[in-house]
Every structure is written in structure tokens, then in C-alpha cells.
């Protein structure tokens, strides 16, 4: 997975392919994190 530092969040699709990578602390209730998750759920 070539993780350079911690913390890191790697989001995989059902096929096991990486679709997103967030490096550093992530606030999952932030507008940007919500937008990323909404786009992934929508299939964009």
C-alpha cells in the first residue's frame, strides 16, 4: 500500500481497489470528508 506515514486512511471499493487516500488526521464530520464519502457512495 506504500504508506509513507501515519495516520493514513485508505478507502477501497468492493473490488479491493484504492479509490481514496487521506493522509494525516481526518475529521469525518468535516464538509470535505462528507463530500468525498457522498461522491463515493454516488459512484462518481
C-alpha positions, 0 to 999 in steps of 0.5 A, spaced: 500 500 500 506 504 500 504 508 506 509 513 507 506 515 514 501 515 519 495 516 520 493 514 513 486 512 511 485 508 505 478 507 502 477 501 497 471 499 493 468 492 493 473 490 488 479 491 493 481 497 489 484 504 492 479 509 490 481 514 496 487 516 500 487 521 506 493 522 509 494 525 516 488 526 521 481 526 518 475 529 521 469 525 518 464 530 520 468 535 516 464 538 509 470 535 505 470 528 508 462 528 507 463 530 500 468 525 498 464 519 502 457 522 498 461 522 491 463 515 493 457 512 495 454 516 488 459 512 484 462 518 481 
